[in-house]
Amino acid sequence: MLAQLGQGAVPVSDLARPTGLALPTVMRHLSVLEDAALIKTEKTGRTRMCSARPETLAATADWLADQRAQWEARTDRLQAYVATLIKDTKA
Amino acid sequence: MSYDPETDLILTRDLNAPRELLYACWTTPEHLVHWFVPKPHKVTACHLDVRPGGACNTTFDVDGTEIENNGVYLEVVPNEKLVFTDTYTEGWKPSPEPFMTAILTFEDLGDGRTRYTAVARHRNKEAAQTHKDMGFHDGWGTVADQLEAYAQGLK
C-alpha cells in the first residue's frame, strides 16, 4: 500500500481493491499507518483520500539518526532527573 | 579508537552535575527507573550487577508489552567509565540478536560539572531494524520535551 501511495494521493477504495481485503480491514491497516505518521488521510467530499508522509519514511530509513534521537532524549531525561536530585539535596 | 560513521554514534554533553551522581543514575536501579525510558513507558524490572560480566538487565513496559533488554558490563571504572553490551547476557551467554555496545565516560570538569560522552556502536543496519521492530522507538523525542517541561516546572 505504501508503494502505491508513492505515486501520490489515492482514494482508500482504490487502495483496498488490489488487496482483496474487506474495506474495514483495510481501514484498520491504514489507521495503524496513520498513527505511525507514515501516511495521512483526509476526507474530500464522500471520498477519503490517502497520501504518504515521505518525511516520516525518510526518518524511519535513517536508523542511526533514530538511535541518536533516542540517546539525545535519554540524555535530556538524565539531565532533568539529576537536576531534581541536586535540587532536593540543596533543599 | 576509530569510529564507523555508518554504525557508531557519539554524543557529548557538558552536564551541570558531578560525575559521581551521573554514574549513580546509571548504576542504581532506584535512580535509573526514573529516567531511562520515556513516559508513559515504564521500567518494570532492573537488575544491575555492576562489575565486568555482571548483568545489566532492564525490562520495559511499552504499551502493555514487556520488553527485556539484557546484557552485561564489559568494563567498570567507578565514577569514570561504563561499557556494556547486549552481545552477551549473564554468565557470558552469547545473545541470539546482539545489537550494540555502549561506552559511557564521565569526565570531571570541576565546579560540579561533567563532560558526559556516550558512544553507541551497533552491529549493522539489519540488527537495527530488528531492534526497532521491538517497537520502542516511538515518541522518544516528544517525551523528552514533555519531561523537560516537567523538570522546568519543578524548579
gemmi code that builds the backbone of each chain (N, CA, C; Angstrom):
import gemmi

chains = {
    "A": [
        ("MET", (0.836, -1.204, 0.000), (0.000, 0.000, 0.000), (0.871, 1.254, 0.000)),
        ("LEU", (1.986, 1.164, 0.788), (2.881, 2.332, 0.833), (3.505, 2.585, -0.536)),
        ("ALA", (3.802, 1.466, -1.255), (4.398, 1.605, -2.584), (3.430, 2.331, -3.511)),
        ("GLN", (2.147, 1.963, -3.426), (1.133, 2.587, -4.276), (0.991, 4.082, -3.944)),
        ("LEU", (1.125, 4.400, -2.654), (0.988, 5.797, -2.219), (2.150, 6.665, -2.694)),
        ("GLY", (3.252, 5.994, -3.044), (4.397, 6.723, -3.561), (4.061, 7.493, -4.830)),
        ("GLN", (3.000, 7.069, -5.508), (2.606, 7.720, -6.767), (1.770, 8.978, -6.515)),
        ("GLY", (1.341, 9.211, -5.281), (0.511, 10.376, -4.983), (-0.726, 9.961, -4.203)),
        ("ALA", (-1.608, 10.941, -3.891), (-2.804, 10.666, -3.099), (-3.745, 9.715, -3.845)),
        ("VAL", (-4.312, 8.764, -3.094), (-5.158, 7.727, -3.679), (-6.408, 7.565, -2.816)),
        ("PRO", (-7.595, 7.406, -3.452), (-8.778, 7.124, -2.623), (-8.600, 5.784, -1.904)),
        ("VAL", (-9.099, 5.687, -0.678), (-8.947, 4.475, 0.121), (-9.513, 3.256, -0.606)),
        ("SER", (-10.638, 3.441, -1.318), (-11.252, 2.304, -2.016), (-10.313, 1.747, -3.092)),
        ("ASP", (-9.552, 2.640, -3.743), (-8.589, 2.189, -4.765), (-7.442, 1.407, -4.134)),
        ("LEU", (-7.074, 1.807, -2.898), (-6.008, 1.099, -2.187), (-6.473, -0.293, -1.791)),
        ("ALA", (-7.748, -0.383, -1.432), (-8.292, -1.636, -0.909), (-8.442, -2.683, -2.008)),
        ("ARG", (-8.864, -2.242, -3.204), (-9.247, -3.174, -4.280), (-8.180, -4.239, -4.565)),
        ("PRO", (-6.912, -3.852, -4.872), (-5.932, -4.889, -5.235), (-5.597, -5.841, -4.091)),
        ("THR", (-5.863, -5.433, -2.841), (-5.519, -6.296, -1.706), (-6.522, -7.432, -1.546)),
        ("GLY", (-7.747, -7.243, -2.057), (-8.776, -8.267, -1.896), (-9.308, -8.341, -0.472)),
        ("LEU", (-8.912, -7.367, 0.361), (-9.364, -7.354, 1.758), (-10.641, -6.522, 1.885)),
        ("ALA", (-11.420, -6.825, 2.920), (-12.635, -6.052, 3.174), (-12.243, -4.623, 3.549)),
        ("LEU", (-13.074, -3.678, 3.192), (-12.760, -2.259, 3.451), (-12.462, -1.968, 4.928)),
        ("PRO", (-13.281, -2.513, 5.877), (-12.964, -2.241, 7.296), (-11.568, -2.736, 7.689)),
        ("THR", (-11.153, -3.868, 7.116), (-9.812, -4.402, 7.413), (-8.750, -3.435, 6.902)),
        ("VAL", (-8.953, -2.965, 5.698), (-8.007, -2.017, 5.110), (-7.965, -0.729, 5.933)),
        ("MET", (-9.148, -0.279, 6.353), (-9.215, 0.943, 7.169), (-8.395, 0.768, 8.452)),
        ("ARG", (-8.458, -0.458, 9.009), (-7.731, -0.711, 10.249), (-6.215, -0.641, 9.991)),
        ("HIS", (-5.784, -1.245, 8.861), (-4.369, -1.168, 8.488), (-3.937, 0.293, 8.318)),
        ("LEU", (-4.794, 1.038, 7.636), (-4.454, 2.440, 7.364), (-4.370, 3.247, 8.650)),
        ("SER", (-5.243, 2.919, 9.595), (-5.217, 3.707, 10.832), (-3.926, 3.440, 11.607)),
        ("VAL", (-3.392, 2.214, 11.493), (-2.092, 1.920, 12.119), (-0.996, 2.756, 11.456)),
        ("LEU", (-1.036, 2.784, 10.119), (-0.034, 3.569, 9.379), (-0.169, 5.054, 9.682)),
        ("GLU", (-1.421, 5.465, 9.881), (-1.660, 6.882, 10.161), (-1.151, 7.241, 11.562)),
        ("ASP", (-1.410, 6.334, 12.527), (-0.912, 6.557, 13.893), (0.607, 6.645, 13.912)),
        ("ALA", (1.248, 5.872, 13.030), (2.715, 5.870, 12.976), (3.245, 7.042, 12.151)),
        ("ALA", (2.316, 7.908, 11.717), (2.673, 9.106, 10.928), (3.306, 8.762, 9.582)),
        ("LEU", (3.072, 7.542, 9.113), (3.627, 7.152, 7.812), (2.738, 7.632, 6.670)),
        ("ILE", (1.436, 7.811, 6.971), (0.502, 8.307, 5.956), (-0.417, 9.346, 6.591)),
        ("LYS", (-1.132, 10.083, 5.758), (-2.215, 10.907, 6.277), (-3.454, 10.677, 5.404)),
        ("THR", (-4.616, 10.835, 5.998), (-5.841, 10.685, 5.218), (-6.698, 11.922, 5.447)),
        ("GLU", (-7.415, 12.291, 4.419), (-8.388, 13.380, 4.596), (-9.589, 13.157, 3.710)),
        ("LYS", (-10.720, 13.620, 4.206), (-11.979, 13.408, 3.506), (-12.179, 14.523, 2.486)),
        ("THR", (-12.390, 14.125, 1.223), (-12.705, 15.083, 0.168), (-14.078, 14.692, -0.359)),
        ("GLY", (-15.088, 15.456, 0.012), (-16.459, 15.070, -0.358), (-16.790, 13.731, 0.286)),
        ("ARG", (-17.167, 12.747, -0.541), (-17.541, 11.444, 0.013), (-16.372, 10.460, -0.036)),
        ("THR", (-15.240, 10.939, -0.537), (-14.090, 10.043, -0.688), (-13.027, 10.367, 0.370)),
        ("ARG", (-12.472, 9.315, 0.961), (-11.340, 9.532, 1.871), (-10.051, 9.313, 1.086)),
        ("MET", (-9.266, 10.374, 0.986), (-8.013, 10.306, 0.229), (-6.864, 9.986, 1.180)),
        ("CYS", (-5.949, 9.209, 0.666), (-4.844, 8.741, 1.482), (-3.537, 9.140, 0.801)),
        ("SER", (-2.588, 9.691, 1.560), (-1.304, 10.013, 0.939), (-0.148, 9.702, 1.886)),
        ("ALA", (1.023, 9.503, 1.306), (2.214, 9.141, 2.078), (2.779, 10.375, 2.774)),
        ("ARG", (3.481, 10.153, 3.859), (4.218, 11.245, 4.518), (5.700, 10.926, 4.393)),
        ("PRO", (6.291, 11.345, 3.271), (7.686, 10.934, 2.980), (8.668, 11.350, 4.062)),
        ("GLU", (8.356, 12.430, 4.795), (9.304, 12.880, 5.823), (9.492, 11.822, 6.905)),
        ("THR", (8.376, 11.135, 7.264), (8.485, 10.084, 8.274), (9.200, 8.865, 7.708)),
        ("LEU", (8.880, 8.543, 6.458), (9.534, 7.384, 5.839), (11.042, 7.593, 5.782)),
        ("ALA", (11.454, 8.818, 5.456), (12.880, 9.122, 5.392), (13.508, 8.944, 6.766)),
        ("ALA", (12.819, 9.449, 7.783), (13.339, 9.340, 9.146), (13.441, 7.885, 9.563)),
        ("THR", (12.458, 7.074, 9.138), (12.451, 5.667, 9.507), (13.624, 4.939, 8.867)),
        ("ALA", (13.958, 5.354, 7.641), (15.033, 4.685, 6.929), (16.379, 4.979, 7.591)),
        ("ASP", (16.507, 6.150, 8.194), (17.776, 6.523, 8.783), (17.851, 6.017, 10.221)),
        ("TRP", (18.168, 4.747, 10.356), (18.100, 4.094, 11.662), (19.104, 4.683, 12.657)),
        ("LEU", (20.267, 5.116, 12.136), (21.279, 5.635, 13.055), (20.828, 6.982, 13.640)),
        ("ALA", (20.162, 7.787, 12.809), (19.610, 9.054, 13.292), (18.563, 8.777, 14.365)),
        ("ASP", (17.821, 7.701, 14.168), (16.807, 7.304, 15.132), (17.458, 6.904, 16.465)),
        ("GLN", (18.557, 6.148, 16.374), (19.285, 5.768, 17.584), (19.827, 7.017, 18.281)),
        ("ARG", (20.343, 7.934, 17.477), (20.878, 9.175, 18.045), (19.782, 9.935, 18.794)),
        ("ALA", (18.606, 10.001, 18.174), (17.486, 10.700, 18.810), (17.159, 10.068, 20.159)),
        ("GLN", (17.238, 8.719, 20.209), (16.968, 8.042, 21.484), (18.004, 8.403, 22.535)),
        ("TRP", (19.275, 8.437, 22.110), (20.343, 8.761, 23.070), (20.246, 10.212, 23.519)),
        ("GLU", (19.914, 11.092, 22.586), (19.761, 12.515, 22.938), (18.618, 12.668, 23.949)),
        ("ALA", (17.501, 12.008, 23.643), (16.330, 12.120, 24.521), (16.629, 11.527, 25.895)),
        ("ARG", (17.358, 10.421, 25.892), (17.715, 9.779, 27.162), (18.617, 10.698, 27.985)),
        ("THR", (19.526, 11.369, 27.295), (20.423, 12.296, 27.994), (19.641, 13.500, 28.520)),
        ("ASP", (18.634, 13.948, 27.757), (17.756, 15.019, 28.241), (17.094, 14.606, 29.559)),
        ("ARG", (16.618, 13.350, 29.576), (15.907, 12.889, 30.779), (16.867, 12.740, 31.949)),
        ("LEU", (18.090, 12.226, 31.660), (19.102, 12.088, 32.711), (19.424, 13.463, 33.301)),
        ("GLN", (19.581, 14.426, 32.396), (19.910, 15.801, 32.809), (18.798, 16.379, 33.696)),
        ("ALA", (17.561, 16.173, 33.279), (16.416, 16.701, 34.039), (16.320, 16.001, 35.395)),
        ("TYR", (16.535, 14.669, 35.393), (16.415, 13.907, 36.624), (17.501, 14.306, 37.622)),
        ("VAL", (18.719, 14.415, 37.126), (19.841, 14.735, 38.005), (19.662, 16.155, 38.571)),
        ("ALA", (19.032, 17.026, 37.784), (18.763, 18.386, 38.267), (17.804, 18.346, 39.463)),
        ("THR", (16.818, 17.444, 39.424), (15.888, 17.344, 40.548), (16.599, 16.772, 41.772)),
        ("LEU", (17.545, 15.827, 41.541), (18.301, 15.246, 42.662), (19.109, 16.326, 43.366)),
        ("ILE", (19.784, 17.157, 42.564), (20.633, 18.206, 43.121), (19.776, 19.218, 43.881)),
        ("LYS", (18.636, 19.526, 43.311), (17.729, 20.487, 43.937), (17.243, 19.943, 45.294)),
        ("ASP", (16.912, 18.628, 45.326), (16.441, 18.003, 46.563), (17.521, 18.029, 47.639)),
        ("THR", (18.781, 17.825, 47.219), (19.879, 17.816, 48.182), (20.050, 19.192, 48.795)),
        ("LYS", (19.896, 20.218, 47.942), (20.095, 21.585, 48.421), (18.931, 22.048, 49.282)),
        ("ALA", (17.734, 21.512, 48.969), (16.521, 21.966, 49.671), (16.560, 21.560, 51.135)),
    ],
    "B": [
        ("MET", (40.808, 5.070, 19.222), (39.710, 4.237, 18.718), (39.125, 4.895, 17.463)),
        ("SER", (38.909, 4.128, 16.411), (38.312, 4.706, 15.206), (36.841, 4.306, 15.135)),
        ("TYR", (36.040, 5.236, 14.656), (34.603, 5.012, 14.624), (34.110, 4.841, 13.199)),
        ("ASP", (33.059, 4.069, 13.056), (32.438, 3.851, 11.760), (31.186, 4.725, 11.682)),
        ("PRO", (31.209, 5.746, 10.825), (30.061, 6.657, 10.786), (28.759, 5.976, 10.351)),
        ("GLU", (28.873, 4.788, 9.755), (27.674, 4.055, 9.322), (26.964, 3.376, 10.492)),
        ("THR", (27.741, 3.033, 11.528), (27.144, 2.214, 12.590), (27.360, 2.764, 14.003)),
        ("ASP", (28.211, 3.762, 14.163), (28.524, 4.259, 15.501), (27.988, 5.671, 15.683)),
        ("LEU", (27.577, 5.974, 16.875), (27.211, 7.360, 17.154), (27.881, 7.821, 18.434)),
        ("ILE", (28.219, 9.088, 18.462), (28.915, 9.671, 19.602), (28.136, 10.894, 20.057)),
        ("LEU", (27.854, 10.945, 21.332), (27.121, 12.073, 21.895), (27.929, 12.623, 23.062)),
        ("THR", (28.205, 13.908, 23.037), (28.946, 14.526, 24.140), (28.139, 15.698, 24.657)),
        ("ARG", (28.003, 15.775, 25.964), (27.286, 16.907, 26.529), (27.898, 17.280, 27.886)),
        ("ASP", (28.050, 18.569, 28.118), (28.523, 19.023, 29.428), (27.314, 19.196, 30.335)),
        ("LEU", (27.322, 18.476, 31.434), (26.154, 18.470, 32.313), (26.478, 19.156, 33.641)),
        ("ASN", (25.468, 19.813, 34.168), (25.587, 20.525, 35.431), (25.376, 19.591, 36.603)),
        ("ALA", (26.213, 18.582, 36.696), (26.085, 17.629, 37.801), (27.433, 16.948, 37.984)),
        ("PRO", (27.769, 16.629, 39.238), (29.035, 15.923, 39.480), (28.974, 14.509, 38.899)),
        ("ARG", (30.103, 14.000, 38.466), (30.085, 12.704, 37.776), (29.670, 11.557, 38.680)),
        ("GLU", (29.932, 11.690, 39.996), (29.526, 10.625, 40.919), (28.009, 10.422, 40.860)),
        ("LEU", (27.303, 11.548, 40.732), (25.842, 11.494, 40.710), (25.337, 10.897, 39.390)),
        ("LEU", (25.957, 11.296, 38.288), (25.564, 10.767, 36.976), (25.851, 9.267, 36.901)),
        ("TYR", (26.997, 8.887, 37.453), (27.363, 7.472, 37.484), (26.334, 6.693, 38.322)),
        ("ALA", (25.930, 7.289, 39.443), (24.930, 6.640, 40.307), (23.594, 6.491, 39.564)),
        ("CYS", (23.243, 7.492, 38.759), (21.995, 7.423, 37.992), (22.015, 6.239, 37.026)),
        ("TRP", (23.187, 5.926, 36.501), (23.331, 4.828, 35.543), (23.440, 3.458, 36.215)),
        ("THR", (23.898, 3.436, 37.478), (24.244, 2.150, 38.084), (23.327, 1.754, 39.244)),
        ("THR", (22.363, 2.596, 39.579), (21.468, 2.310, 40.693), (20.035, 2.187, 40.177)),
        ("PRO", (19.397, 1.028, 40.331), (18.037, 0.854, 39.815), (17.072, 1.930, 40.322)),
        ("GLU", (17.203, 2.309, 41.603), (16.298, 3.302, 42.187), (16.332, 4.611, 41.393)),
        ("HIS", (17.489, 4.941, 40.868), (17.607, 6.155, 40.051), (17.199, 5.890, 38.598)),
        ("LEU", (17.726, 4.797, 38.066), (17.578, 4.537, 36.630), (16.114, 4.486, 36.164)),
        ("VAL", (15.258, 3.895, 37.007), (13.852, 3.756, 36.594), (13.179, 5.105, 36.327)),
        ("HIS", (13.714, 6.178, 36.909), (13.077, 7.489, 36.772), (13.321, 8.166, 35.430)),
        ("TRP", (14.375, 7.751, 34.730), (14.703, 8.497, 33.516), (15.040, 7.647, 32.307)),
        ("PHE", (15.175, 6.329, 32.506), (15.726, 5.518, 31.427), (14.817, 5.415, 30.206)),
        ("VAL", (13.521, 5.271, 30.414), (12.608, 5.185, 29.268), (11.618, 6.345, 29.321)),
        ("PRO", (11.151, 6.760, 28.146), (10.229, 7.888, 28.102), (8.849, 7.500, 28.628)),
        ("LYS", (8.225, 8.420, 29.351), (6.852, 8.198, 29.784), (5.954, 8.193, 28.559)),
        ("PRO", (4.873, 7.426, 28.499), (4.282, 6.674, 29.613), (4.869, 5.280, 29.802)),
        ("HIS", (5.942, 4.948, 29.067), (6.541, 3.626, 29.243), (7.195, 3.556, 30.630)),
        ("LYS", (7.358, 2.310, 31.125), (7.882, 2.155, 32.480), (8.984, 1.106, 32.508)),
        ("VAL", (9.935, 1.301, 33.403), (10.894, 0.237, 33.688), (10.241, -0.621, 34.760)),
        ("THR", (9.961, -1.885, 34.440), (9.239, -2.737, 35.389), (10.187, -3.640, 36.176)),
        ("ALA", (11.403, -3.841, 35.657), (12.403, -4.619, 36.390), (13.775, -4.101, 36.008)),
        ("CYS", (14.691, -4.124, 36.973), (16.029, -3.605, 36.707), (17.006, -4.332, 37.618)),
        ("HIS", (17.932, -5.050, 37.003), (18.930, -5.773, 37.769), (20.309, -5.366, 37.256)),
        ("LEU", (21.058, -4.662, 38.095), (22.363, -4.157, 37.686), (23.437, -4.721, 38.613)),
        ("ASP", (24.252, -5.590, 38.080), (25.349, -6.185, 38.842), (26.627, -5.564, 38.270)),
        ("VAL", (26.978, -4.401, 38.852), (27.955, -3.522, 38.198), (29.394, -3.998, 38.388)),
        ("ARG", (29.783, -4.946, 37.565), (31.160, -5.459, 37.505), (31.298, -6.126, 36.142)),
        ("PRO", (32.518, -6.249, 35.625), (32.662, -6.889, 34.311), (32.047, -8.288, 34.322)),
        ("GLY", (31.169, -8.552, 33.374), (30.476, -9.843, 33.315), (29.174, -9.855, 34.091)),
        ("GLY", (28.954, -8.824, 34.907), (27.725, -8.735, 35.696), (26.539, -8.330, 34.833)),
        ("ALA", (25.363, -8.756, 35.262), (24.161, -8.500, 34.471), (23.811, -7.021, 34.447)),
        ("CYS", (23.338, -6.600, 33.284), (22.847, -5.243, 33.094), (21.494, -5.434, 32.405)),
        ("ASN", (20.480, -5.756, 33.235), (19.181, -6.161, 32.688), (18.086, -5.171, 33.049)),
        ("THR", (17.329, -4.779, 32.060), (16.162, -3.937, 32.324), (14.980, -4.498, 31.547)),
        ("THR", (13.799, -4.359, 32.131), (12.572, -4.752, 31.445), (11.676, -3.530, 31.351)),
        ("PHE", (11.158, -3.293, 30.165), (10.288, -2.143, 29.952), (8.863, -2.602, 29.706)),
        ("ASP", (7.940, -1.786, 30.132), (6.553, -1.968, 29.742), (6.268, -0.920, 28.673)),
        ("VAL", (6.071, -1.382, 27.442), (5.760, -0.473, 26.344), (4.358, -0.779, 25.868)),
        ("ASP", (3.435, 0.087, 26.230), (2.034, -0.088, 25.849), (1.514, -1.478, 26.211)),
        ("GLY", (1.845, -1.925, 27.407), (1.330, -3.208, 27.882), (2.170, -4.405, 27.459)),
        ("THR", (3.192, -4.188, 26.628), (4.055, -5.290, 26.218), (5.371, -5.203, 26.981)),
        ("GLU", (5.776, -6.335, 27.560), (7.036, -6.355, 28.297), (8.198, -6.591, 27.333)),
        ("ILE", (9.181, -5.728, 27.379), (10.348, -5.881, 26.525), (11.583, -6.010, 27.395)),
        ("GLU", (12.303, -7.121, 27.223), (13.503, -7.346, 28.027), (14.725, -6.867, 27.278)),
        ("ASN", (15.573, -6.162, 27.987), (16.836, -5.673, 27.431), (17.934, -6.230, 28.325)),
        ("ASN", (18.522, -7.334, 27.939), (19.503, -7.964, 28.810), (20.905, -7.874, 28.230)),
        ("GLY", (21.866, -7.636, 29.118), (23.253, -7.542, 28.673), (24.192, -7.721, 29.833)),
        ("VAL", (25.449, -7.418, 29.605), (26.460, -7.478, 30.667), (27.361, -6.249, 30.581)),
        ("TYR", (27.966, -5.949, 31.718), (29.005, -4.921, 31.733), (30.305, -5.546, 31.244)),
        ("LEU", (31.042, -4.795, 30.468), (32.341, -5.261, 29.969), (33.477, -4.580, 30.719)),
        ("GLU", (33.262, -3.315, 31.091), (34.295, -2.549, 31.782), (33.599, -1.632, 32.783)),
        ("VAL", (34.139, -1.572, 33.983), (33.554, -0.727, 35.024), (34.669, 0.029, 35.734)),
        ("VAL", (34.708, 1.330, 35.593), (35.636, 2.173, 36.347), (34.751, 3.146, 37.133)),
        ("PRO", (34.589, 2.906, 38.449), (33.636, 3.698, 39.227), (33.776, 5.200, 38.995)),
        ("ASN", (32.649, 5.832, 38.720), (32.528, 7.282, 38.505), (33.195, 7.793, 37.222)),
        ("GLU", (33.851, 6.904, 36.467), (34.566, 7.365, 35.277), (34.080, 6.741, 33.981)),
        ("LYS", (33.826, 5.440, 34.011), (33.538, 4.767, 32.738), (32.688, 3.516, 32.933)),
        ("LEU", (31.768, 3.321, 32.002), (30.947, 2.115, 31.972), (30.877, 1.630, 30.534)),
        ("VAL", (31.148, 0.351, 30.338), (30.976, -0.233, 29.000), (30.053, -1.434, 29.169)),
        ("PHE", (28.989, -1.475, 28.388), (28.088, -2.629, 28.453), (27.607, -2.987, 27.060)),
        ("THR", (27.116, -4.216, 26.959), (26.676, -4.711, 25.655), (25.523, -5.689, 25.823)),
        ("ASP", (24.757, -5.859, 24.756), (23.744, -6.922, 24.754), (24.233, -8.124, 23.937)),
        ("THR", (25.526, -8.115, 23.629), (26.105, -9.213, 22.843), (26.178, -10.492, 23.685)),
        ("TYR", (26.344, -10.295, 25.004), (26.300, -11.404, 25.949), (25.265, -11.103, 27.015)),
        ("THR", (24.766, -12.169, 27.649), (23.993, -11.988, 28.867), (24.776, -12.659, 29.995)),
        ("GLU", (24.209, -12.564, 31.222), (24.909, -13.047, 32.412), (25.526, -14.441, 32.185)),
        ("GLY", (26.749, -14.627, 32.676), (27.437, -15.902, 32.503), (28.065, -16.020, 31.127)),
        ("TRP", (28.185, -14.887, 30.443), (28.799, -14.828, 29.104), (28.069, -15.676, 28.083)),
        ("LYS", (26.756, -15.747, 28.243), (25.962, -16.476, 27.238), (25.785, -15.593, 26.010)),
        ("PRO", (26.198, -16.076, 24.824), (26.035, -15.251, 23.621), (24.558, -15.009, 23.310)),
        ("SER", (24.256, -13.801, 22.871), (22.875, -13.441, 22.548), (22.543, -13.837, 21.113)),
        ("PRO", (21.287, -14.229, 20.887), (20.904, -14.567, 19.518), (20.885, -13.353, 18.588)),
        ("GLU", (20.526, -12.197, 19.135), (20.418, -10.997, 18.297), (21.192, -9.831, 18.894)),
        ("PRO", (22.529, -9.921, 18.928), (23.268, -8.806, 19.518), (23.072, -7.539, 18.695)),
        ("PHE", (23.043, -6.410, 19.393), (22.762, -5.160, 18.698), (23.858, -4.119, 18.912)),
        ("MET", (24.274, -3.933, 20.146), (25.151, -2.795, 20.379), (26.074, -2.936, 21.590)),
        ("THR", (27.104, -2.076, 21.596), (27.953, -1.862, 22.763), (27.874, -0.371, 23.083)),
        ("ALA", (27.683, -0.047, 24.349), (27.653, 1.354, 24.753), (28.870, 1.647, 25.618)),
        ("ILE", (29.504, 2.777, 25.362), (30.678, 3.204, 26.125), (30.355, 4.571, 26.709)),
        ("LEU", (30.234, 4.633, 28.011), (29.913, 5.909, 28.668), (31.133, 6.385, 29.429)),
        ("THR", (31.477, 7.657, 29.261), (32.554, 8.213, 30.070), (32.072, 9.481, 30.771)),
        ("PHE", (32.557, 9.657, 31.970), (32.175, 10.782, 32.822), (33.465, 11.520, 33.183)),
        ("GLU", (33.669, 12.674, 32.573), (34.915, 13.410, 32.783), (34.647, 14.613, 33.686)),
        ("ASP", (35.384, 14.678, 34.786), (35.186, 15.756, 35.759), (35.683, 17.091, 35.192)),
        ("LEU", (34.796, 18.081, 35.119), (35.181, 19.404, 34.606), (35.411, 20.398, 35.735)),
        ("GLY", (35.255, 19.935, 36.979), (35.371, 20.839, 38.127), (34.067, 21.587, 38.348)),
        ("ASP", (33.931, 22.249, 39.497), (32.726, 23.009, 39.829), (31.461, 22.182, 39.695)),
        ("GLY", (31.543, 20.892, 39.983), (30.349, 20.045, 39.928), (29.810, 19.821, 38.533)),
        ("ARG", (30.680, 19.990, 37.524), (30.240, 19.762, 36.146), (30.957, 18.556, 35.551)),
        ("THR", (30.296, 17.941, 34.561), (30.824, 16.715, 33.981), (30.676, 16.726, 32.462)),
        ("ARG", (31.741, 16.331, 31.780), (31.595, 16.083, 30.338), (31.171, 14.629, 30.163)),
        ("TYR", (29.940, 14.474, 29.703), (29.320, 13.161, 29.572), (29.392, 12.739, 28.110)),
        ("THR", (29.995, 11.585, 27.860), (30.096, 11.100, 26.477), (29.513, 9.702, 26.386)),
        ("ALA", (28.604, 9.530, 25.451), (28.024, 8.214, 25.190), (28.367, 7.811, 23.762)),
        ("VAL", (29.001, 6.669, 23.643), (29.285, 6.120, 22.317), (28.450, 4.853, 22.184)),
        ("ALA", (27.681, 4.772, 21.130), (26.909, 3.553, 20.875), (27.413, 2.959, 19.560)),
        ("ARG", (27.938, 1.756, 19.657), (28.460, 1.076, 18.459), (27.516, -0.080, 18.136)),
        ("HIS", (27.008, -0.058, 16.917), (25.987, -1.030, 16.542), (26.537, -2.064, 15.580)),
        ("ARG", (25.905, -3.218, 15.580), (26.383, -4.312, 14.740), (26.196, -3.955, 13.266)),
        ("ASN", (24.965, -3.760, 12.864), (24.697, -3.384, 11.474), (23.258, -2.924, 11.333)),
        ("LYS", (22.931, -2.487, 10.154), (21.628, -1.944, 9.843), (20.507, -2.972, 10.060)),
        ("GLU", (20.769, -4.230, 9.678), (19.738, -5.260, 9.800), (19.388, -5.502, 11.264)),
        ("ALA", (20.426, -5.518, 12.110), (20.188, -5.695, 13.541), (19.391, -4.514, 14.074)),
        ("ALA", (19.685, -3.333, 13.538), (18.973, -2.131, 13.974), (17.500, -2.259, 13.650)),
        ("GLN", (17.205, -2.813, 12.497), (15.815, -2.968, 12.100), (15.073, -3.874, 13.078)),
        ("THR", (15.725, -4.975, 13.459), (15.127, -5.898, 14.416), (14.861, -5.185, 15.732)),
        ("HIS", (15.849, -4.406, 16.151), (15.750, -3.691, 17.411), (14.560, -2.730, 17.372)),
        ("LYS", (14.428, -2.057, 16.244), (13.356, -1.092, 16.069), (11.999, -1.760, 16.086)),
        ("ASP", (11.960, -2.969, 15.490), (10.694, -3.692, 15.416), (10.176, -4.053, 16.799)),
        ("MET", (11.038, -3.979, 17.801), (10.558, -4.205, 19.162), (9.597, -3.090, 19.561)),
        ("GLY", (9.579, -2.041, 18.763), (8.517, -1.045, 18.898), (8.763, -0.007, 19.955)),
        ("PHE", (10.023, 0.231, 20.302), (10.192, 1.129, 21.422), (10.828, 2.456, 21.069)),
        ("HIS", (10.887, 2.697, 19.764), (11.477, 3.966, 19.337), (10.441, 5.084, 19.259)),
        ("ASP", (9.157, 4.717, 19.291), (8.130, 5.743, 19.115), (8.141, 6.759, 20.246)),
        ("GLY", (8.104, 7.990, 19.864), (7.828, 9.019, 20.851), (8.957, 9.400, 21.789)),
        ("TRP", (10.178, 8.965, 21.518), (11.271, 9.335, 22.426), (11.479, 10.848, 22.433)),
        ("GLY", (11.435, 11.427, 21.247), (11.696, 12.860, 21.148), (10.652, 13.692, 21.855)),
        ("THR", (9.391, 13.456, 21.539), (8.322, 14.259, 22.122), (8.313, 14.126, 23.637)),
        ("VAL", (8.587, 12.916, 24.091), (8.554, 12.678, 25.527), (9.666, 13.446, 26.241)),
        ("ALA", (10.818, 13.540, 25.584), (11.915, 14.316, 26.174), (11.457, 15.758, 26.388)),
        ("ASP", (10.727, 16.270, 25.403), (10.222, 17.639, 25.518), (9.272, 17.763, 26.710)),
        ("GLN", (8.372, 16.776, 26.829), (7.408, 16.798, 27.938), (8.137, 16.790, 29.276)),
        ("LEU", (9.164, 15.927, 29.356), (9.889, 15.785, 30.604), (10.665, 17.044, 30.954)),
        ("GLU", (11.237, 17.617, 29.917), (11.982, 18.853, 30.142), (11.046, 19.921, 30.696)),
        ("ALA", (9.848, 19.992, 30.095), (8.850, 20.944, 30.557), (8.485, 20.662, 32.022)),
        ("TYR", (8.371, 19.358, 32.338), (8.032, 18.946, 33.687), (9.142, 19.376, 34.661)),
        ("ALA", (10.382, 19.132, 34.240), (11.519, 19.488, 35.084), (11.590, 20.997, 35.298)),
        ("GLN", (11.269, 21.751, 34.254), (11.252, 23.218, 34.381), (10.234, 23.630, 35.450)),
        ("GLY", (9.094, 22.927, 35.441), (8.033, 23.215, 36.404), (8.468, 22.948, 37.837)),
        ("LEU", (9.428, 22.050, 38.007), (9.891, 21.691, 39.349), (10.818, 22.739, 39.946)),
        ("LYS", (11.420, 23.536, 39.059), (12.423, 24.496, 39.516), (11.810, 25.596, 40.375)),
    ],
}
model = gemmi.Model(1)
for chain_id, residues in chains.items():
    chain = gemmi.Chain(chain_id)
    for i, (resn, *xyz) in enumerate(residues, 1):
        res = gemmi.Residue()
        res.name, res.seqid = resn, gemmi.SeqId(i, " ")
        for name, pos in zip(("N", "CA", "C"), xyz):
            atom = gemmi.Atom()
            atom.name, atom.element = name, gemmi.Element(name[0])
            atom.pos, atom.b_iso = gemmi.Position(*pos), 0.0
            res.add_atom(atom)
        chain.add_residue(res)
    model.add_chain(chain)
structure = gemmi.Structure()
structure.add_model(model)
structure.setup_entities()
